[in-house]
Amino acid sequence: MSVTATTLAATPGPAPAPEPAGARPATGVDVSPAALTRLTATLAQHAPVHDADASFPWPGIRAVHEAGLLTATVGRRYGGDPLTARQLVDVFLALGEGDPSVALITAMTLVQHALQDQTPTWPDELYRRVLAESATRPTLINAIRAEPELGAPARGGLPLTIARRTADGWSVSGRKGFATGSEGLAYHSVWVVTDEPEPRVGHVIIPGDDPGITIVRTWDHLGQRASSTHDVIYDDVRVPEQNFAGAPVGTAPNNPSRPGGWSIAVPALYTGVARAALNAFVRFAHERVPTSLGRPIATLERIQTVAGEARAQIVQAELVLYAVADATDAHREIPGADQLVKLLTSRNAIAAVEGIVAAVGNPGLTRSLPFERHLRDVLAARPHPPQDDAALLSTGRALLSTRT
């Protein structure tokens, strides 16, 4: 694998950091409030540095690994003890509050383990090798799907990345965009179409250290700057036959449903960002003592009202998350929840942070304080699928397709 800069970025970032050596094996999963509070603090300690230079957040990833969370959705058939949906909410609220880039990279890995438990597509021997590696070091996985020409796969269309038949497997070539975690991935699950007379579409598994992979550092984003969501070029990458599981074109959905509580993981992390902004606001309000006032601004009704409004918005988002999680754990359907949960929670999280920044004034946009970073990060919720217009259209269409 190689890494290049690109003129699409305003300034090339630093060379990718190597994976930390000597990472200790995960020792189990503790999702108690005390454990998650400690993890949030660890992530928050490193988040500003990686946001500033857009470097890969290895310290945070290592902390998540050491907490046992990078394999916390491995299925029981593989010896795992997967988190419940409610536990997922707790975890991603905590991770998002500490470092949303680490939280997003973690989410991408965990959903791949959950998918493998739901519908196994990885060769058994390869997946068990992944689990063995995961016991000793952070082993990151992501589905690499978007393309510069195609955009978001959820909107439809076929990939231009091609898997061509070889004598002993496949040759994969193409360019992908928005590959979260790109510089740290141990395995890429790449969405491709085959060159067969009757094409198939699906994901081909590629080790992240393959020399045919080039990371192009295109991610120069407003928010989630440390998420390493760069472009990836695959140039005649050779993989064995069993590394591809596909279906005839037209028979597989472009944006398949995710298992269990996975409609709530990403919304939860952005609600965590709003929590971080509110905590920072409380500290700021107690520390800010204008000479004209002679006491902390926390004593002002205006500031108290802003804090109360933000807390109300965050509580509303949390209640939605927990309601959907509890319904998922009870195998009870809430019609439309999978489409609407991100919209409802992100609207509240964004509104909470915007209100806080407005109340803080100029310091809210000052880089020496955390508010502008939290604002940039929470705004990154909007592009995640399902995007608001698609969620509303899907919900409304389903509602109007039946008559009472």
C-alpha positions as CSV (number, residue, x, y, z in Angstrom):
1,M,0.0,0.0,0.0
2,S,1.2,3.5,-0.8
3,V,0.0,7.0,0.2
4,T,-0.1,10.0,-2.0
5,A,-1.1,13.7,-1.6
6,T,-3.5,15.3,-4.1
7,T,-4.1,18.8,-5.3
8,L,-7.7,18.5,-4.2
9,A,-6.6,19.1,-0.7
10,A,-5.7,22.6,0.4
11,T,-2.5,21.4,2.0
12,P,-1.1,17.9,2.0
13,G,-1.4,16.2,5.4
14,P,1.5,14.5,7.2
15,A,2.5,11.0,6.2
16,P,0.3,8.3,7.8
17,A,1.3,7.2,11.2
18,P,2.4,3.6,11.6
19,E,0.2,1.3,13.6
20,P,1.4,1.4,17.2
21,A,3.7,-1.5,18.1
22,G,3.1,-3.7,21.0
23,A,-0.7,-3.1,21.4
24,R,-1.9,-5.1,24.3
25,P,-4.6,-7.7,23.7
26,A,-8.2,-6.7,24.5
27,T,-9.1,-7.9,28.0
28,G,-12.9,-7.8,27.8
29,V,-15.7,-5.4,27.4
30,D,-16.7,-3.1,30.2
31,V,-19.5,-0.8,29.2
32,S,-20.3,0.5,32.7
33,P,-20.7,4.3,33.0
34,A,-17.4,4.6,34.8
35,A,-15.5,2.7,32.1
36,L,-17.1,4.7,29.3
37,T,-16.4,8.0,31.1
38,R,-12.7,7.0,31.4
39,L,-12.6,6.1,27.7
40,T,-14.3,9.4,26.7
41,A,-11.6,11.3,28.7
42,T,-8.8,9.4,27.0
43,L,-10.2,10.1,23.5
44,A,-10.8,13.7,24.3
45,Q,-7.2,14.2,25.4
46,H,-6.0,13.4,21.8
47,A,-8.8,14.6,19.7
48,P,-7.8,18.3,19.2
49,V,-4.3,17.3,18.0
50,H,-5.6,14.9,15.3
51,D,-8.3,17.4,14.3
52,A,-5.7,20.1,13.8
53,D,-3.3,18.2,11.5
54,A,-5.8,15.6,10.1
55,S,-3.5,12.8,11.3
56,F,-4.7,9.2,11.8
57,P,-6.0,8.9,15.4
58,W,-4.0,5.9,16.5
59,P,-4.0,6.7,20.2
60,G,-7.8,6.8,20.3
61,I,-8.1,3.6,18.2
62,R,-5.7,1.9,20.5
63,A,-7.7,2.9,23.5
64,V,-10.9,1.5,22.0
65,H,-9.0,-1.7,21.2
66,E,-7.7,-2.0,24.7
67,A,-11.2,-1.5,26.0
68,G,-12.3,-4.6,23.9
69,L,-14.7,-2.6,21.8
70,L,-13.3,-3.2,18.3
71,T,-14.6,-6.8,18.5
72,A,-17.6,-6.1,20.6
73,T,-20.1,-7.2,17.9
74,V,-18.4,-10.5,16.9
75,G,-21.1,-13.1,16.8
76,R,-21.6,-16.0,19.2
77,R,-20.9,-18.5,16.4
78,Y,-17.4,-17.1,16.5
79,G,-17.0,-17.0,20.2
80,G,-18.2,-13.4,20.7
81,D,-20.7,-11.9,23.1
82,P,-22.1,-9.0,21.0
83,L,-23.4,-5.8,22.5
84,T,-27.1,-5.1,22.7
85,A,-28.5,-2.2,20.9
86,R,-28.9,-0.3,24.1
87,Q,-25.2,-0.9,24.9
88,L,-24.3,0.3,21.5
89,V,-26.0,3.6,22.2
90,D,-24.1,4.0,25.5
91,V,-20.8,3.2,23.7
92,F,-21.2,5.5,20.8
93,L,-22.5,8.4,22.9
94,A,-19.2,8.0,24.9
95,L,-17.0,7.6,21.8
96,G,-18.6,10.5,20.0
97,E,-18.2,12.7,23.1
98,G,-14.5,11.9,23.2
99,D,-13.5,11.9,19.5
100,P,-16.1,11.5,16.8
101,S,-13.4,10.5,14.2
102,V,-12.4,7.5,16.4
103,A,-16.1,6.7,16.9
104,L,-16.8,6.7,13.2
105,I,-13.8,4.5,12.4
106,T,-14.9,2.1,15.2
107,A,-18.5,2.0,13.9
108,M,-17.3,0.9,10.5
109,T,-15.3,-2.0,11.9
110,L,-18.1,-3.1,14.3
111,V,-20.7,-3.1,11.6
112,Q,-18.6,-5.5,9.5
113,H,-18.4,-7.9,12.4
114,A,-22.2,-7.6,12.9
115,L,-22.8,-8.3,9.2
116,Q,-20.6,-11.3,9.2
117,D,-22.6,-12.7,12.1
118,Q,-25.9,-12.0,10.4
119,T,-25.0,-13.3,6.9
120,P,-21.5,-14.8,6.6
121,T,-19.7,-13.7,3.4
122,W,-16.1,-13.9,4.5
123,P,-14.2,-17.2,4.0
124,D,-14.3,-18.9,7.4
125,E,-10.5,-19.3,7.5
126,L,-9.9,-15.7,6.6
127,Y,-12.4,-14.4,9.1
128,R,-11.0,-16.4,11.9
129,R,-7.5,-15.0,11.0
130,V,-9.0,-11.6,11.4
131,L,-10.3,-12.4,14.9
132,A,-6.9,-13.8,15.8
133,E,-5.2,-10.6,14.7
134,S,-7.9,-8.6,16.5
135,A,-6.9,-10.2,19.8
136,T,-3.4,-8.7,19.7
137,R,-3.7,-5.4,17.8
138,P,-6.3,-3.0,16.4
139,T,-7.7,-4.7,13.3
140,L,-9.8,-2.2,11.4
141,I,-12.2,-3.1,8.6
142,N,-14.6,-1.1,6.4
143,A,-16.8,-1.5,3.4
144,I,-15.4,0.8,0.7
145,R,-18.3,1.6,-1.5
146,A,-18.6,5.3,-2.7
147,E,-16.9,6.4,-5.9
148,P,-16.0,9.9,-7.2
149,E,-18.3,9.6,-10.3
150,L,-21.0,7.6,-8.6
151,G,-21.3,9.4,-5.3
152,A,-23.2,7.7,-2.5
153,P,-24.2,4.2,-3.4
154,A,-27.5,4.7,-1.4
155,R,-28.6,6.9,-4.3
156,G,-28.4,4.0,-6.8
157,G,-26.1,3.0,-9.7
158,L,-23.4,0.4,-10.2
159,P,-19.7,0.8,-9.3
160,L,-17.0,1.4,-11.8
161,T,-14.6,-0.6,-9.8
162,I,-14.2,-3.9,-11.7
163,A,-13.4,-7.4,-10.5
164,R,-11.9,-9.3,-13.5
165,R,-11.5,-13.1,-13.6
166,T,-8.0,-14.5,-13.4
167,A,-6.8,-18.0,-13.5
168,D,-6.9,-18.3,-9.7
169,G,-9.3,-15.6,-8.5
170,W,-9.9,-11.9,-9.2
171,S,-8.1,-8.8,-10.3
172,V,-9.6,-5.6,-8.8
173,S,-9.1,-2.2,-10.3
174,G,-10.8,1.1,-9.7
175,R,-11.0,4.2,-7.6
176,K,-13.1,4.7,-4.5
177,G,-13.9,7.8,-2.5
178,F,-14.9,8.6,1.1
179,A,-13.1,5.5,2.5
180,T,-13.3,6.1,6.2
181,G,-10.3,4.8,8.1
182,S,-8.4,4.3,4.9
183,E,-4.9,4.7,6.2
184,G,-5.4,2.3,9.1
185,L,-7.5,-0.4,7.5
186,A,-6.3,-4.0,7.9
187,Y,-8.9,-5.2,5.4
188,H,-11.0,-3.4,2.7
189,S,-14.4,-4.9,1.7
190,V,-14.6,-3.3,-1.7
191,W,-17.9,-3.0,-3.6
192,V,-17.3,-4.1,-7.2
193,V,-19.1,-5.4,-10.3
194,T,-17.6,-8.3,-12.2
195,D,-16.7,-8.5,-15.9
196,E,-18.6,-11.8,-16.3
197,P,-21.1,-12.2,-19.2
198,E,-23.8,-12.0,-16.5
199,P,-22.2,-9.5,-14.1
200,R,-22.5,-9.8,-10.4
201,V,-22.2,-7.1,-7.8
202,G,-20.8,-7.5,-4.3
203,H,-17.9,-7.0,-1.9
204,V,-14.4,-8.4,-2.5
205,I,-12.1,-8.6,0.5
206,I,-8.6,-7.1,0.1
207,P,-5.8,-7.0,2.7
208,G,-5.0,-3.4,3.5
209,D,-1.2,-3.9,3.0
210,D,-1.6,-5.0,-0.6
211,P,1.0,-3.2,-2.8
212,G,-1.7,-2.5,-5.4
213,I,-3.5,-0.1,-3.0
214,T,-2.8,3.6,-3.0
215,I,-4.3,6.0,-0.5
216,V,-4.9,9.4,-2.1
217,R,-5.2,12.0,0.7
218,T,-8.2,13.9,-0.6
219,W,-10.0,14.3,2.8
220,D,-9.6,18.0,3.7
221,H,-13.0,18.4,5.4
222,L,-14.7,20.8,7.7
223,G,-15.5,18.1,10.3
224,Q,-14.4,14.6,11.2
225,R,-10.9,15.7,10.0
226,A,-9.1,12.7,11.7
227,S,-11.4,10.1,10.1
228,S,-9.0,9.4,7.2
229,T,-11.9,9.4,4.8
230,H,-9.6,9.5,1.7
231,D,-9.8,8.1,-1.8
232,V,-8.4,4.7,-2.5
233,I,-7.0,3.4,-5.8
234,Y,-6.9,-0.3,-6.5
235,D,-4.5,-1.2,-9.3
236,D,-4.7,-4.9,-10.4
237,V,-5.1,-6.1,-6.9
238,R,-5.1,-9.9,-6.9
239,V,-7.3,-11.8,-4.5
240,P,-8.3,-15.5,-4.3
241,E,-11.6,-16.7,-5.7
242,Q,-13.2,-17.2,-2.2
243,N,-12.7,-13.5,-1.3
244,F,-15.6,-12.4,-3.4
245,A,-19.3,-13.0,-2.6
246,G,-21.6,-11.5,-5.1
247,A,-25.1,-11.6,-6.5
248,P,-26.5,-11.0,-10.0
249,V,-26.9,-7.3,-10.8
250,G,-30.4,-6.2,-9.8
251,T,-30.9,-8.7,-7.1
252,A,-28.8,-7.0,-4.4
253,P,-29.9,-3.7,-2.8
254,N,-27.4,-0.8,-3.2
255,N,-27.9,0.2,0.5
256,P,-28.7,-3.0,2.3
257,S,-30.3,-2.8,5.8
258,R,-27.8,-3.1,8.7
259,P,-28.3,-5.7,11.4
260,G,-29.7,-5.1,14.9
261,G,-29.1,-1.7,16.4
262,W,-26.9,-0.3,13.6
263,S,-29.3,2.3,12.6
264,I,-28.5,4.1,15.9
265,A,-24.6,3.8,16.1
266,V,-23.8,6.8,13.9
267,P,-26.6,9.0,15.2
268,A,-25.5,8.2,18.8
269,L,-21.9,9.4,18.1
270,Y,-23.2,12.8,16.9
271,T,-25.4,13.1,19.9
272,G,-22.2,12.5,21.8
273,V,-20.6,15.5,20.1
274,A,-23.5,17.7,21.3
275,R,-22.9,16.3,24.9
276,A,-19.2,17.4,24.6
277,A,-20.3,20.9,23.4
278,L,-22.7,21.3,26.3
279,N,-20.0,20.2,28.9
280,A,-17.6,22.7,27.4
281,F,-20.3,25.4,27.6
282,V,-20.9,24.6,31.3
283,R,-17.1,25.0,32.0
284,F,-16.9,28.1,30.0
285,A,-19.9,29.7,31.7
286,H,-18.4,29.2,35.1
287,E,-14.9,30.4,34.1
288,R,-16.0,33.4,32.1
289,V,-16.2,36.4,34.5
290,P,-16.6,39.7,32.5
291,T,-15.2,42.7,34.4
292,S,-18.5,44.6,33.7
293,L,-20.5,41.8,35.4
294,G,-18.1,40.8,38.2
295,R,-19.4,37.3,38.4
296,P,-19.5,34.2,36.2
297,I,-21.9,34.3,33.2
298,A,-23.3,31.1,34.5
299,T,-25.4,33.2,36.9
300,L,-27.2,35.0,34.0
301,E,-30.7,33.8,33.1
302,R,-29.8,34.1,29.4
303,I,-26.9,31.6,29.7
304,Q,-29.0,29.3,31.9
305,T,-31.8,29.3,29.3
306,V,-29.3,28.4,26.6
307,A,-27.9,25.5,28.7
308,G,-31.4,24.3,29.4
309,E,-32.4,24.4,25.7
310,A,-29.3,22.5,24.7
311,R,-29.9,19.9,27.4
312,A,-33.6,19.5,26.3
313,Q,-32.5,19.0,22.7
314,I,-29.9,16.4,23.7
315,V,-32.3,14.6,26.0
316,Q,-34.8,14.4,23.1
317,A,-32.1,12.8,20.9
318,E,-31.1,10.4,23.6
319,L,-34.8,9.4,24.2
320,V,-35.2,8.6,20.5
321,L,-32.0,6.5,20.5
322,Y,-32.9,4.5,23.6
323,A,-36.5,4.0,22.4
324,V,-35.2,2.5,19.1
325,A,-32.6,0.5,20.9
326,D,-35.0,-1.0,23.3
327,A,-37.4,-1.9,20.5
328,T,-34.6,-3.5,18.6
329,D,-33.5,-5.6,21.6
330,A,-37.1,-6.6,22.2
331,H,-37.5,-7.5,18.5
332,R,-40.3,-5.0,18.3
333,E,-40.7,-2.8,15.2
334,I,-41.2,1.0,15.3
335,P,-42.5,1.8,11.7
336,G,-40.1,4.1,10.0
337,A,-37.6,4.3,12.8
338,D,-34.7,3.0,10.8
339,Q,-35.2,5.8,8.3
340,L,-36.0,8.6,10.8
341,V,-33.7,8.0,13.8
342,K,-30.7,9.8,12.2
343,L,-32.8,12.7,11.0
344,L,-34.5,13.2,14.4
345,T,-31.3,12.9,16.4
346,S,-29.0,14.9,14.1
347,R,-31.4,17.8,13.9
348,N,-31.4,18.1,17.7
349,A,-27.6,17.6,18.1
350,I,-26.9,20.2,15.4
351,A,-29.4,22.7,16.9
352,A,-27.9,22.2,20.4
353,V,-24.4,22.9,19.3
354,E,-25.4,25.9,17.0
355,G,-27.3,27.4,20.0
356,I,-24.3,27.0,22.3
357,V,-21.9,28.6,19.7
358,A,-24.2,31.5,19.1
359,A,-24.5,32.2,22.9
360,V,-20.7,32.0,23.4
361,G,-20.1,34.7,20.7
362,N,-16.7,35.3,19.2
363,P,-14.9,32.8,21.5
364,G,-17.2,30.1,20.1
365,L,-15.4,30.4,16.7
366,T,-11.9,30.7,18.2
367,R,-9.7,27.7,17.5
368,S,-8.2,27.8,21.0
369,L,-11.5,26.7,22.4
370,P,-13.4,23.5,21.5
371,F,-16.7,24.9,20.4
372,E,-15.8,25.5,16.7
373,R,-14.5,21.9,16.5
374,H,-17.7,20.5,18.0
375,L,-19.7,22.6,15.5
376,R,-17.7,21.3,12.6
377,D,-17.9,17.7,13.7
378,V,-21.7,17.7,14.4
379,L,-22.4,19.2,11.0
380,A,-20.8,16.1,9.5
381,A,-23.9,14.2,10.5
382,R,-25.9,15.5,7.6
383,P,-24.2,13.5,4.7
384,H,-24.5,10.2,6.5
385,P,-27.2,7.9,5.0
386,P,-30.1,8.1,5.1
387,Q,-29.8,11.8,4.2
388,D,-32.8,13.9,5.3
389,D,-34.6,14.1,2.0
390,A,-34.2,10.4,1.3
391,A,-35.4,9.5,4.8
392,L,-38.5,11.7,4.5
393,L,-39.3,10.5,1.0
394,S,-39.0,6.9,1.9
395,T,-41.1,7.4,5.0
396,G,-43.8,9.4,3.3
397,R,-43.9,7.0,0.3
398,A,-44.4,4.0,2.6
399,L,-47.1,5.9,4.5
400,L,-49.0,6.9,1.4
401,S,-48.7,3.5,-0.3
402,T,-51.4,2.1,2.0
403,R,-54.9,3.5,2.6
404,T,-56.8,3.2,5.8
